[in-house]
Amino acid sequence: MLIIDAISSCQRWHVAVSLIASMYSSGKTQEEFTMTEREQLGRKGEEVRRKLGLPDDIGAELLPGMPHLVDEVIFGRIWGRPGLELENRMLATLSALTSKQYLPQVGFYVRGALNLGMKPRLIQEVMLHCAMYSGMPSALNSLTVVNDILSERGLPQPDEELQEHDLDDLMKIGDETMRDLHRERADGGYAAPDSAAATLYTNAIQYLYGEIWNRPGITRRQRMICSVAAFTATQMAGQQRKFFQSAPNVGVSREEVIEVIIQTGPYSGFPPALNALTIAEEVLG
């Protein structure tokens, strides 16, 4: 009996040693082996959220289990994905939120953007850029939120001297910008000179492409990220097809376009993001 017990103990010891050896050879800690996959996602999300300086227990007073769901789904599954830097994920998030006018969340993530080190001028330009697609009232609403937070933190309101152009110059600059962005597709669809939209589109060339796309404080690559996110959030399929194809022209890769679209999912809805991903696959291959 003692011999059997000794053999059993020896076998158990070998099993334990083998388990520990396999654990370390796989690069996982003992804690990771005992955590479920969802718990690991929650832990990962918590780490990302804290990098943004956002508070613990988001939504705890609203619904049981909400903080863990936020950490797991939003910050673990989405923000924690590779392929897009945190600042660019923040650009996409702010673009989706201002486009949908979810103003309390705009404020929440503006604080996160400032914690991340993003400049106030960049944040302001995101709100103005997306307003060209969602309407100028959205910029006024969102910029009010931004400015209130700057005041709350004792940060000065950004001030910058902007160069002014007459309408003829704006038309020329806008046309050049539009062609830089869209290349051979610049004159297609509603941009065609003989289309019913030609009169209104003249304003878009002058003010959207001529004025907005050339304002300082934000790069064209960053503006493209904002456009991709805004068109996804607002479900503008025609604009998605045009801008998704144009994104590589300003240094936004196919993979980054896909990540920007995915980033909008928790904020403006997964169905719009899934629809946009279908379009991205269609036009980018």
C-alpha positions as CSV (number, residue, x, y, z in Angstrom):
1,M,0.0,0.0,0.0
2,L,2.9,2.3,0.9
3,I,4.6,1.5,-2.4
4,I,1.4,2.3,-4.3
5,D,1.0,5.6,-2.5
6,A,4.6,6.5,-3.2
7,I,4.2,5.7,-6.9
8,S,1.0,7.8,-7.0
9,S,2.7,10.7,-5.3
10,C,5.6,10.5,-7.7
11,Q,3.3,10.5,-10.7
12,R,1.4,13.5,-9.3
13,W,4.8,15.3,-8.8
14,H,5.8,14.6,-12.4
15,V,2.4,15.9,-13.6
16,A,2.9,19.1,-11.6
17,V,6.4,19.6,-12.9
18,S,5.3,19.0,-16.5
19,L,2.5,21.5,-16.1
20,I,4.8,24.1,-14.7
21,A,7.3,23.5,-17.4
22,S,4.7,23.8,-20.2
23,M,3.4,26.9,-18.6
24,Y,6.8,28.7,-18.6
25,S,7.7,27.4,-22.0
26,S,4.5,28.9,-23.4
27,G,5.4,32.3,-21.9
28,K,2.3,32.4,-19.7
29,T,2.3,33.0,-16.0
30,Q,0.5,30.8,-13.4
31,E,-2.0,33.7,-13.0
32,E,-2.8,33.7,-16.7
33,F,-3.4,30.0,-16.7
34,T,-6.0,30.4,-13.9
35,M,-7.7,33.4,-15.6
36,T,-10.4,32.8,-18.2
37,E,-10.1,34.4,-21.6
38,R,-12.7,37.0,-20.7
39,E,-10.9,37.9,-17.6
40,Q,-7.7,38.3,-19.6
41,L,-9.5,40.7,-22.0
42,G,-10.9,42.6,-19.0
43,R,-7.4,42.9,-17.5
44,K,-6.0,44.1,-20.9
45,G,-8.8,46.6,-21.2
46,E,-8.2,47.9,-17.8
47,E,-4.6,48.5,-18.7
48,V,-5.5,50.4,-21.9
49,R,-8.2,52.5,-20.1
50,R,-5.7,53.5,-17.4
51,K,-3.3,54.6,-20.1
52,L,-6.0,57.0,-21.2
53,G,-6.4,58.2,-17.7
54,L,-10.1,57.2,-17.6
55,P,-11.8,56.3,-14.3
56,D,-12.5,52.9,-12.9
57,D,-16.0,51.6,-12.5
58,I,-17.5,53.3,-15.6
59,G,-21.3,52.9,-15.5
60,A,-21.2,51.0,-12.2
61,E,-24.1,53.1,-10.8
62,L,-26.1,52.4,-13.9
63,L,-26.1,48.7,-14.4
64,P,-24.6,45.6,-12.7
65,G,-21.5,44.4,-14.5
66,M,-21.2,47.5,-16.7
67,P,-17.6,48.4,-15.7
68,H,-16.3,44.9,-16.6
69,L,-18.2,44.9,-19.9
70,V,-16.7,48.3,-20.8
71,D,-13.2,47.1,-19.9
72,E,-13.6,43.8,-21.8
73,V,-15.5,44.8,-24.9
74,I,-14.5,48.5,-25.5
75,F,-10.9,48.7,-24.2
76,G,-9.9,45.0,-24.3
77,R,-11.4,43.8,-27.6
78,I,-11.3,47.1,-29.5
79,W,-8.8,49.6,-28.1
80,G,-6.4,46.7,-27.4
81,R,-6.2,45.5,-31.0
82,P,-2.9,45.9,-32.8
83,G,-2.6,47.8,-36.1
84,L,-3.5,51.3,-35.0
85,E,-1.8,53.6,-32.5
86,L,-3.8,54.8,-29.5
87,E,-3.8,58.5,-30.6
88,N,-5.3,57.4,-34.0
89,R,-7.9,55.3,-32.2
90,M,-8.8,58.4,-30.1
91,L,-9.2,60.4,-33.3
92,A,-11.6,57.8,-34.7
93,T,-13.5,57.7,-31.4
94,L,-13.9,61.5,-31.1
95,S,-14.9,61.6,-34.8
96,A,-17.7,59.0,-34.3
97,L,-18.9,60.6,-31.1
98,T,-19.1,64.2,-32.4
99,S,-20.7,63.0,-35.7
100,K,-23.4,61.3,-33.6
101,Q,-23.5,64.2,-31.2
102,Y,-23.1,62.0,-28.1
103,L,-22.0,65.1,-26.1
104,P,-21.4,63.6,-22.6
105,Q,-19.2,60.9,-24.2
106,V,-17.5,63.6,-26.3
107,G,-16.5,65.2,-23.0
108,F,-15.4,61.9,-21.5
109,Y,-13.1,61.1,-24.3
110,V,-11.8,64.7,-24.7
111,R,-10.5,64.3,-21.2
112,G,-8.9,61.0,-22.3
113,A,-7.4,62.6,-25.3
114,L,-5.8,65.3,-23.2
115,N,-4.5,62.7,-20.8
116,L,-3.0,60.9,-23.8
117,G,-1.1,64.1,-24.6
118,M,-3.1,65.2,-27.6
119,K,-3.0,69.0,-28.2
120,P,-6.1,71.0,-27.7
121,R,-5.8,72.5,-31.2
122,L,-5.9,69.0,-32.7
123,I,-9.0,68.0,-30.7
124,Q,-10.7,71.2,-31.8
125,E,-9.9,70.5,-35.5
126,V,-11.5,67.1,-35.2
127,M,-14.8,68.7,-34.2
128,L,-14.7,71.2,-37.1
129,H,-13.6,68.6,-39.6
130,C,-16.5,66.2,-38.8
131,A,-18.9,69.1,-38.8
132,M,-18.5,69.4,-42.6
133,Y,-20.2,66.0,-42.8
134,S,-22.7,66.3,-39.8
135,G,-23.5,70.0,-40.0
136,M,-22.0,73.1,-38.4
137,P,-24.2,72.9,-35.3
138,S,-22.4,69.7,-34.3
139,A,-19.1,71.7,-34.3
140,L,-20.5,74.4,-32.1
141,N,-21.9,71.9,-29.7
142,S,-18.8,69.8,-29.5
143,L,-16.4,72.7,-29.4
144,T,-18.4,74.1,-26.4
145,V,-17.7,70.9,-24.6
146,V,-14.0,71.0,-25.5
147,N,-13.6,74.6,-24.4
148,D,-15.4,73.9,-21.1
149,I,-13.0,71.1,-20.4
150,L,-10.0,73.3,-21.2
151,S,-11.3,75.9,-18.8
152,E,-11.9,73.2,-16.2
153,R,-8.3,72.2,-16.4
154,G,-6.9,75.7,-16.5
155,L,-5.6,75.3,-20.1
156,P,-5.5,78.4,-22.3
157,Q,-7.8,78.5,-25.3
158,P,-5.7,77.8,-28.4
159,D,-5.1,80.9,-30.6
160,E,-3.6,80.8,-34.0
161,E,-3.4,83.3,-36.8
162,L,-5.0,81.8,-39.9
163,Q,-4.3,82.8,-43.5
164,E,-7.3,84.0,-45.4
165,H,-8.0,83.5,-49.1
166,D,-10.5,85.0,-51.5
167,L,-13.1,82.7,-53.1
168,D,-11.1,82.3,-56.3
169,D,-8.0,81.2,-54.4
170,L,-10.1,78.8,-52.2
171,M,-11.5,77.3,-55.4
172,K,-8.0,76.7,-56.8
173,I,-6.6,75.4,-53.5
174,G,-9.7,73.2,-53.0
175,D,-9.5,71.7,-56.5
176,E,-5.8,70.9,-56.0
177,T,-6.5,69.3,-52.6
178,M,-9.4,67.3,-53.9
179,R,-7.2,65.9,-56.7
180,D,-4.4,65.2,-54.3
181,L,-6.8,63.2,-52.2
182,H,-8.9,61.4,-54.8
183,R,-6.7,61.4,-57.9
184,E,-8.5,60.1,-61.0
185,R,-11.8,59.9,-59.1
186,A,-11.9,63.6,-58.2
187,D,-14.5,64.4,-60.9
188,G,-16.7,61.5,-60.4
189,G,-20.3,61.2,-59.1
190,Y,-21.7,64.4,-57.5
191,A,-18.3,66.1,-58.2
192,A,-19.0,66.0,-61.9
193,P,-19.3,69.5,-63.3
194,D,-22.7,68.7,-65.0
195,S,-24.3,66.9,-62.1
196,A,-27.3,68.2,-60.2
197,A,-25.1,68.7,-57.2
198,A,-22.5,70.8,-59.0
199,T,-23.7,74.1,-57.4
200,L,-23.7,72.9,-53.9
201,Y,-20.5,71.0,-54.5
202,T,-18.7,74.2,-55.4
203,N,-19.1,75.1,-51.7
204,A,-17.6,71.8,-50.8
205,I,-14.6,72.4,-53.0
206,Q,-14.0,75.9,-51.6
207,Y,-14.7,75.4,-47.9
208,L,-14.3,71.6,-47.3
209,Y,-11.3,71.0,-49.5
210,G,-9.9,74.5,-49.8
211,E,-10.4,75.8,-46.3
212,I,-10.9,72.8,-43.8
213,W,-8.5,70.3,-45.3
214,N,-5.7,72.9,-45.3
215,R,-6.2,74.3,-41.8
216,P,-3.1,73.9,-39.5
217,G,-3.1,71.9,-36.3
218,I,-3.8,68.5,-37.9
219,T,-2.3,66.5,-40.7
220,R,-4.1,65.3,-43.8
221,R,-3.5,61.7,-42.7
222,Q,-5.2,62.5,-39.4
223,R,-8.1,64.2,-41.3
224,M,-8.5,61.1,-43.4
225,I,-8.8,59.0,-40.2
226,C,-11.5,61.4,-39.0
227,S,-13.3,61.2,-42.3
228,V,-13.3,57.4,-42.4
229,A,-14.6,57.2,-38.9
230,A,-17.3,60.0,-39.4
231,F,-18.6,58.4,-42.6
232,T,-18.8,55.0,-40.9
233,A,-20.6,56.5,-37.9
234,T,-23.1,58.3,-40.1
235,Q,-23.6,55.4,-42.5
236,M,-22.7,57.4,-45.7
237,A,-22.0,54.5,-48.0
238,G,-21.2,56.7,-51.1
239,Q,-18.7,58.7,-49.2
240,Q,-17.2,55.6,-47.7
241,R,-16.5,54.1,-51.1
242,K,-14.8,57.3,-52.2
243,F,-12.7,58.1,-49.1
244,F,-11.8,54.5,-48.3
245,Q,-10.1,54.3,-51.7
246,S,-8.4,57.6,-51.2
247,A,-7.0,56.8,-47.7
248,P,-3.8,55.3,-49.0
249,N,-3.1,58.5,-51.0
250,V,-2.4,60.2,-47.7
251,G,-0.6,57.4,-46.0
252,V,-3.5,55.5,-44.3
253,S,-3.1,51.8,-45.2
254,R,-5.8,49.3,-46.0
255,E,-5.2,47.7,-42.5
256,E,-5.5,51.1,-40.8
257,V,-8.8,51.9,-42.6
258,I,-10.2,48.6,-41.3
259,E,-9.0,49.3,-37.8
260,V,-10.5,52.8,-37.9
261,I,-13.8,51.3,-38.9
262,I,-13.7,48.7,-36.2
263,Q,-12.8,51.4,-33.6
264,T,-16.2,53.1,-34.2
265,G,-18.1,49.9,-33.5
266,P,-18.7,50.4,-29.7
267,Y,-19.5,54.1,-30.2
268,S,-21.8,54.4,-33.2
269,G,-22.9,50.8,-33.4
270,F,-21.6,47.5,-34.7
271,P,-24.0,47.2,-37.7
272,P,-22.8,50.4,-39.3
273,A,-19.2,49.3,-38.8
274,L,-19.9,45.9,-40.3
275,N,-21.5,47.5,-43.3
276,A,-18.6,49.8,-43.7
277,L,-16.1,46.8,-43.5
278,T,-18.0,45.2,-46.3
279,I,-17.5,48.3,-48.4
280,A,-13.9,48.5,-47.5
281,E,-13.2,45.0,-48.5
282,E,-15.0,45.7,-51.8
283,V,-13.1,48.8,-52.7
284,L,-9.7,48.0,-51.2
285,G,-9.6,44.2,-51.9
